[in-house]
Amino acid sequence: MLEIVKPHVELINGLFERIDGIFSDLPDDALDWTPDPAVNSITVLIVHTTGALGYWVGEMLGGEPAKRDRSAEFQAHNLDKTELHQLLRGTLAQTQRVLNSLRMRDLKAMHYSTIHKDYFSGAFALAHALEHTACGAHGDHTRVMRAG
């Protein structure tokens, strides 16, 4: 693994641990609860965070099509803790696999985003993935987000 990537992996691992701890002791019916219709549930936060990471790392850096439906992420509901844990573990495994195989040329290369219809450097994709994961872990996406 590239030395420059190691801190990103450590941070993402720690953030996933934090996310996992947020809901582990909650009853399943609390996962879709929101205090207000304009606030995202825990389920939405997890589905959106993993969707973003799967896209920015899995697809943009790893070339693995994410088949992402960003709008649907904000409609997610009725997932139990087991399903959310599996989603987190699967996304983390994909992220670690891709980041373990990265080369400097991957970080320097421009990657085309089918969502944004623009090119981004691999370094930007990695930084943005980390930013998104941190927002999910700290609840910064609690307000309802719109596709766009």
DOTORVEX-784915 format. One record per residue: residue number from 0; residue in three letters; x, y, z of N, C-alpha, C in turn. Coordinates in Angstrom, 3 decimals. Example, Ala and Ser with C-alpha at 12.3 -4.5 7.8 and 13.67 -1.06 7.14 Angstrom:
// residues 2
ATOM     n   res       n_xx       n_yy       n_zz      ca_xx      ca_yy      ca_zz       c_xx       c_yy       c_zz
ATOM     0   ALA     13.190     -5.690      7.800     12.300     -4.500      7.800     13.200     -3.300      7.800
ATOM     1   SER     12.850     -2.250      7.080     13.670     -1.060      7.140     12.900      0.030      7.870
This chain:
// residues 148
ATOM     n   res       n_xx       n_yy       n_zz      ca_xx      ca_yy      ca_zz       c_xx       c_yy       c_zz
ATOM     0   MET      0.844     -1.176      0.000      0.000      0.000      0.000      0.891      1.241      0.000
ATOM     1   LEU      0.487      2.220     -0.787      1.223      3.473     -0.831      1.221      4.147      0.541
ATOM     2   GLU      2.366      4.673      0.934      2.469      5.362      2.227      1.469      6.506      2.330
ATOM     3   ILE      1.246      7.217      1.234      0.339      8.365      1.245     -1.118      7.940      1.447
ATOM     4   VAL     -1.432      6.691      1.171     -2.798      6.178      1.289     -3.073      5.638      2.696
ATOM     5   LYS     -2.043      5.198      3.398     -2.226      4.575      4.716     -3.030      5.432      5.694
ATOM     6   PRO     -2.759      6.731      5.828     -3.574      7.523      6.773     -5.047      7.581      6.370
ATOM     7   HIS     -5.316      7.570      5.075     -6.704      7.572      4.612     -7.416      6.298      5.045
ATOM     8   VAL     -6.727      5.172      4.897     -7.300      3.882      5.292     -7.557      3.867      6.800
ATOM     9   GLU     -6.590      4.341      7.579     -6.760      4.384      9.033     -7.946      5.258      9.422
ATOM    10   LEU     -8.074      6.410      8.788     -9.196      7.301      9.099    -10.531      6.681      8.697
ATOM    11   ILE    -10.597      6.101      7.511    -11.843      5.475      7.063    -12.217      4.320      7.989
ATOM    12   ASN    -11.244      3.508      8.384    -11.513      2.409      9.318    -12.088      2.946     10.628
ATOM    13   GLY    -11.480      3.987     11.158    -11.953      4.587     12.411    -13.344      5.183     12.275
ATOM    14   LEU    -13.609      5.808     11.149    -14.932      6.398     10.921    -15.994      5.316     10.791
ATOM    15   PHE    -15.656      4.216     10.120    -16.616      3.111     10.004    -16.896      2.494     11.372
ATOM    16   GLU    -15.869      2.420     12.195    -16.052      1.916     13.556    -17.009      2.828     14.322
ATOM    17   ARG    -16.834      4.125     14.133    -17.714      5.106     14.791    -19.151      4.949     14.298
ATOM    18   ILE    -19.322      4.855     12.978    -20.665      4.693     12.408    -21.304      3.426     12.958
ATOM    19   ASP    -20.547      2.343     12.962    -21.051      1.070     13.459    -21.516      1.194     14.910
ATOM    20   GLY    -20.778      1.927     15.704    -21.114      2.101     17.111    -22.328      2.979     17.355
ATOM    21   ILE    -22.659      3.819     16.393    -23.792      4.729     16.558    -25.100      3.965     16.686
ATOM    22   PHE    -25.247      2.892     15.940    -26.546      2.222     15.906    -26.545      0.814     16.498
ATOM    23   SER    -25.417      0.305     16.879    -25.337     -1.092     17.341    -26.254     -1.410     18.511
ATOM    24   ASP    -26.416     -0.479     19.423    -27.226     -0.741     20.611    -28.659     -0.230     20.496
ATOM    25   LEU    -29.019      0.285     19.344    -30.372      0.807     19.160    -31.328     -0.298     18.715
ATOM    26   PRO    -32.606     -0.159     19.053    -33.579     -1.099     18.499    -33.771     -0.815     17.011
ATOM    27   ASP    -34.164     -1.832     16.241    -34.327     -1.668     14.796    -35.289     -0.547     14.435
ATOM    28   ASP    -36.343     -0.339     15.226    -37.307      0.704     14.869    -36.735      2.114     15.019
ATOM    29   ALA    -35.593      2.260     15.689    -34.965      3.575     15.815    -34.162      3.958     14.570
ATOM    30   LEU    -33.873      2.989     13.720    -33.001      3.238     12.571    -33.651      4.135     11.517
ATOM    31   ASP    -34.969      4.113     11.414    -35.687      4.952     10.448    -36.296      6.195     11.087
ATOM    32   TRP    -36.122      6.355     12.377    -36.715      7.478     13.086    -35.995      8.779     12.749
ATOM    33   THR    -36.762      9.848     12.620    -36.210     11.197     12.499    -37.068     12.126     13.345
ATOM    34   PRO    -36.463     13.154     13.918    -37.237     14.096     14.725    -38.054     15.066     13.871
ATOM    35   ASP    -37.752     15.062     12.569    -38.375     16.028     11.667    -38.262     15.464     10.250
ATOM    36   PRO    -39.252     15.691      9.383    -39.170     15.156      8.013    -37.972     15.681      7.210
ATOM    37   ALA    -37.403     16.783      7.629    -36.259     17.347      6.916    -34.922     16.811      7.427
ATOM    38   VAL    -34.965     15.824      8.295    -33.751     15.253      8.871    -33.642     13.797      8.417
ATOM    39   ASN    -32.449     13.402      8.002    -32.217     12.029      7.560    -32.135     11.072      8.742
ATOM    40   SER    -32.591      9.857      8.517    -32.511      8.811      9.530    -31.106      8.206      9.549
ATOM    41   ILE    -30.840      7.398     10.545    -29.569      6.670     10.616    -29.422      5.765      9.398
ATOM    42   THR    -30.497      5.112      9.010    -30.451      4.240      7.831    -30.016      5.023      6.598
ATOM    43   VAL    -30.610      6.177      6.376    -30.260      7.003      5.212    -28.800      7.424      5.290
ATOM    44   LEU    -28.358      7.848      6.465    -26.960      8.278      6.600    -25.994      7.153      6.237
ATOM    45   ILE    -26.295      5.946      6.683    -25.412      4.814      6.398    -25.466      4.434      4.924
ATOM    46   VAL    -26.659      4.373      4.360    -26.797      4.001      2.951    -26.129      5.058      2.058
ATOM    47   HIS    -26.308      6.327      2.379    -25.691      7.380      1.568    -24.165      7.389      1.730
ATOM    48   THR    -23.693      7.233      2.945    -22.242      7.230      3.186    -21.572      6.069      2.452
ATOM    49   THR    -22.157      4.881      2.541    -21.572      3.735      1.845    -21.725      3.863      0.332
ATOM    50   GLY    -22.812      4.461     -0.120    -22.998      4.696     -1.555    -21.934      5.637     -2.100
ATOM    51   ALA    -21.662      6.694     -1.347    -20.650      7.661     -1.776    -19.261      7.020     -1.786
ATOM    52   LEU    -18.941      6.268     -0.754    -17.624      5.629     -0.686    -17.484      4.575     -1.784
ATOM    53   GLY    -18.534      3.813     -2.003    -18.510      2.820     -3.078    -18.320      3.462     -4.440
ATOM    54   TYR    -18.861      4.654     -4.601    -18.706      5.358     -5.872    -17.306      5.968     -6.001
ATOM    55   TRP    -16.899      6.785     -5.035    -15.644      7.533     -5.164    -14.409      6.637     -5.092
ATOM    56   VAL    -14.466      5.591     -4.289    -13.325      4.675     -4.214    -13.529      3.492     -5.154
ATOM    57   GLY    -14.654      2.805     -5.005    -14.890      1.598     -5.794    -14.925      1.848     -7.282
ATOM    58   GLU    -15.738      2.819     -7.704    -15.874      3.070     -9.142    -14.794      4.008     -9.677
ATOM    59   MET    -14.647      5.149     -9.056    -13.708      6.136     -9.594    -12.258      5.649     -9.530
ATOM    60   LEU    -11.863      5.062     -8.407    -10.470      4.613     -8.273    -10.275      3.151     -8.657
ATOM    61   GLY    -11.268      2.334     -8.377    -11.116      0.896     -8.605    -11.709      0.384     -9.901
ATOM    62   GLY    -12.484      1.230    -10.579    -13.083      0.813    -11.837    -14.196     -0.218    -11.675
ATOM    63   GLU    -14.741     -0.334    -10.473    -15.825     -1.273    -10.204    -17.147     -0.510    -10.253
ATOM    64   PRO    -17.973     -0.741    -11.260    -19.219      0.034    -11.393    -20.070     -0.015    -10.119
ATOM    65   ALA    -20.401      1.161     -9.613    -21.171      1.258     -8.376    -22.669      1.100     -8.619
ATOM    66   LYS    -23.116      1.356     -9.831    -24.556      1.305    -10.132    -25.329      2.076     -9.074
ATOM    67   ARG    -24.826      3.251     -8.779    -25.358      4.055     -7.680    -26.625      4.801     -8.080
ATOM    68   ASP    -27.594      4.810     -7.194    -28.799      5.619     -7.342    -28.826      6.547     -6.134
ATOM    69   ARG    -28.179      7.699     -6.293    -28.010      8.632     -5.181    -29.352      9.062     -4.596
ATOM    70   SER    -30.325      9.323     -5.437    -31.645      9.740     -4.951    -32.275      8.672     -4.070
ATOM    71   ALA    -32.145      7.426     -4.474    -32.730      6.322     -3.706    -32.069      6.181     -2.335
ATOM    72   GLU    -30.805      6.578     -2.222    -30.115      6.495     -0.935    -30.866      7.288      0.128
ATOM    73   PHE    -31.470      8.395     -0.274    -32.167      9.260      0.673    -33.596      8.810      0.945
ATOM    74   GLN    -34.002      7.732      0.308    -35.324      7.141      0.544    -35.205      5.803      1.276
ATOM    75   ALA    -33.985      5.387      1.592    -33.759      4.076      2.209    -34.486      3.964      3.554
ATOM    76   HIS    -35.091      2.813      3.780    -35.755      2.540      5.050    -35.985      1.033      5.179
ATOM    77   ASN    -36.382      0.633      6.362    -36.694     -0.771      6.668    -35.502     -1.715      6.527
ATOM    78   LEU    -34.302     -1.214      6.770    -33.133     -2.091      6.848    -32.865     -2.346      8.327
ATOM    79   ASP    -32.605     -3.589      8.677    -32.320     -3.860     10.089    -30.817     -3.722     10.350
ATOM    80   LYS    -30.453     -3.873     11.608    -29.046     -3.687     11.986    -28.127     -4.664     11.267
ATOM    81   THR    -28.575     -5.890     11.095    -27.756     -6.884     10.401    -27.462     -6.426      8.977
ATOM    82   GLU    -28.470     -5.939      8.288    -28.273     -5.466      6.910    -27.345     -4.255      6.865
ATOM    83   LEU    -27.494     -3.344      7.819    -26.621     -2.162      7.846    -25.182     -2.547      8.171
ATOM    84   HIS    -24.999     -3.482      9.102    -23.645     -3.966      9.410    -23.016     -4.613      8.173
ATOM    85   GLN    -23.803     -5.408      7.443    -23.300     -6.058      6.228    -22.930     -5.017      5.170
ATOM    86   LEU    -23.743     -4.006      5.036    -23.460     -2.935      4.080    -22.152     -2.234      4.436
ATOM    87   LEU    -21.984     -1.922      5.703    -20.737     -1.291      6.154    -19.537     -2.197      5.913
ATOM    88   ARG    -19.647     -3.468      6.303    -18.523     -4.401      6.135    -18.165     -4.599      4.666
ATOM    89   GLY    -19.177     -4.741      3.822    -18.924     -4.933      2.395    -18.263     -3.720      1.761
ATOM    90   THR    -18.737     -2.540      2.128    -18.157     -1.303      1.588    -16.734     -1.124      2.089
ATOM    91   LEU    -16.505     -1.406      3.350    -15.158     -1.284      3.906    -14.208     -2.280      3.254
ATOM    92   ALA    -14.662     -3.496      3.012    -13.820     -4.503      2.354    -13.457     -4.059      0.940
ATOM    93   GLN    -14.432     -3.541      0.203    -14.161     -3.046     -1.147    -13.165     -1.895     -1.093
ATOM    94   THR    -13.381     -0.974     -0.172    -12.497      0.187     -0.035    -11.071     -0.249      0.261
ATOM    95   GLN    -10.909     -1.162      1.203     -9.568     -1.632      1.553     -8.913     -2.351      0.381
ATOM    96   ARG     -9.678     -3.157     -0.348     -9.138     -3.872     -1.506     -8.643     -2.886     -2.568
ATOM    97   VAL     -9.461     -1.886     -2.880     -9.081     -0.909     -3.902     -7.882     -0.092     -3.435
ATOM    98   LEU     -7.927      0.387     -2.203     -6.838      1.241     -1.728     -5.532      0.466     -1.583
ATOM    99   ASN     -5.615     -0.816     -1.286     -4.400     -1.642     -1.222     -3.738     -1.784     -2.583
ATOM   100   SER     -4.520     -1.700     -3.643     -3.969     -1.903     -4.991     -3.621     -0.603     -5.712
ATOM   101   LEU     -3.898      0.536     -5.096     -3.628      1.817     -5.762     -2.143      2.024     -6.026
ATOM   102   ARG     -1.879      2.674     -7.127     -0.523      3.098     -7.479     -0.541      4.620     -7.622
ATOM   103   MET      0.603      5.206     -7.555      0.694      6.665     -7.641      0.036      7.176     -8.918
ATOM   104   ARG      0.172      6.444     -9.990     -0.434      6.887    -11.256     -1.963      6.960    -11.145
ATOM   105   ASP     -2.559      6.096    -10.295     -4.012      6.130    -10.094     -4.450      7.416     -9.388
ATOM   106   LEU     -3.614      7.884     -8.470     -3.933      9.122     -7.760     -3.741     10.346     -8.650
ATOM   107   LYS     -2.782     10.269     -9.546     -2.504     11.386    -10.448     -3.449     11.433    -11.643
ATOM   108   ALA     -3.946     10.276    -12.049     -4.786     10.177    -13.252     -6.110     10.902    -13.057
ATOM   109   MET     -6.668     11.329    -14.170     -7.996     11.926    -14.179     -9.002     10.815    -14.462
ATOM   110   HIS    -10.032     10.751    -13.641    -11.064      9.723    -13.745    -12.388     10.403    -14.068
ATOM   111   TYR    -13.116      9.831    -15.009    -14.383     10.427    -15.430    -15.518      9.999    -14.507
ATOM   112   SER    -16.267     10.970    -14.021    -17.430     10.709    -13.184    -18.680     10.705    -14.045
ATOM   113   THR    -19.328      9.557    -14.090    -20.571      9.454    -14.857    -21.698     10.227    -14.185
ATOM   114   ILE    -21.599     10.458    -12.900    -22.610     11.229    -12.173    -22.441     12.717    -12.422
ATOM   115   HIS    -21.219     13.190    -12.339    -20.941     14.628    -12.453    -20.619     15.078    -13.869
ATOM   116   LYS    -20.429     14.109    -14.767    -20.066     14.400    -16.164    -18.836     15.305    -16.228
ATOM   117   ASP    -17.843     14.917    -15.434    -16.612     15.700    -15.354    -15.480     14.767    -14.920
ATOM   118   TYR    -14.256     15.251    -15.029    -13.080     14.497    -14.630    -12.575     14.991    -13.278
ATOM   119   PHE    -12.105     14.039    -12.473    -11.521     14.342    -11.174    -10.245     13.513    -11.021
ATOM   120   SER     -9.260     14.090    -10.374     -8.034     13.325    -10.131     -8.340     12.217     -9.122
ATOM   121   GLY     -7.548     11.181     -9.160     -7.694     10.107     -8.183     -7.487     10.625     -6.776
ATOM   122   ALA     -6.562     11.575     -6.615     -6.323     12.159     -5.289     -7.568     12.880     -4.792
ATOM   123   PHE     -8.265     13.595     -5.682     -9.514     14.255     -5.298    -10.553     13.215     -4.907
ATOM   124   ALA    -10.684     12.153     -5.691    -11.669     11.111     -5.397    -11.431     10.527     -4.013
ATOM   125   LEU    -10.172     10.271     -3.672     -9.843      9.715     -2.366    -10.160     10.711     -1.255
ATOM   126   ALA     -9.767     11.961     -1.447    -10.038     12.989     -0.437    -11.541     13.192     -0.253
ATOM   127   HIS    -12.275     13.204     -1.353    -13.723     13.411     -1.271    -14.406     12.214     -0.601
ATOM   128   ALA    -13.920     11.024     -0.850    -14.461      9.829     -0.190    -14.262      9.923      1.317
ATOM   129   LEU    -13.090     10.368      1.727    -12.808     10.523      3.146    -13.707     11.605      3.745
ATOM   130   GLU    -13.860     12.706      3.038    -14.729     13.793      3.502    -16.165     13.296      3.693
ATOM   131   HIS    -16.678     12.569      2.723    -18.041     12.050      2.787    -18.215     11.086      3.949
ATOM   132   THR    -17.229     10.238      4.152    -17.296      9.270      5.240    -17.282      9.985      6.590
ATOM   133   ALA    -16.467     11.020      6.701    -16.418     11.798      7.946    -17.751     12.493      8.207
ATOM   134   CYS    -18.357     13.022      7.169    -19.671     13.665      7.331    -20.696     12.656      7.822
ATOM   135   GLY    -20.685     11.457      7.260    -21.619     10.417      7.695    -21.379     10.002      9.129
ATOM   136   ALA    -20.122      9.914      9.531    -19.781      9.482     10.884    -20.125     10.536     11.929
ATOM   137   HIS    -20.136     11.786     11.513    -20.394     12.877     12.453    -21.785     13.470     12.290
ATOM   138   GLY    -22.608     12.847     11.434    -23.983     13.297     11.277    -24.135     14.598     10.520
ATOM   139   ASP    -23.143     14.976      9.719    -23.213     16.234      8.991    -24.183     16.195      7.809
ATOM   140   HIS    -24.709     15.026      7.499    -25.705     14.906      6.432    -27.081     14.674      7.027
ATOM   141   THR    -27.320     15.235      8.204    -28.607     14.974      8.841    -29.743     15.678      8.113
ATOM   142   ARG    -29.485     16.809      7.547    -30.523     17.486      6.775    -30.742     16.755      5.467
ATOM   143   VAL    -31.948     16.726      5.013    -32.274     16.018      3.780    -31.483     16.624      2.623
ATOM   144   MET    -30.787     15.758      1.915    -30.009     16.168      0.749    -30.830     15.876     -0.489
ATOM   145   ARG    -30.600     16.585     -1.514    -31.318     16.393     -2.775    -30.341     15.894     -3.821
ATOM   146   ALA    -30.845     15.128     -4.756    -30.002     14.673     -5.866    -29.600     15.885     -6.685
ATOM   147   GLY    -28.378     15.828     -7.167    -27.934     16.930     -8.019    -26.459     17.051     -8.053
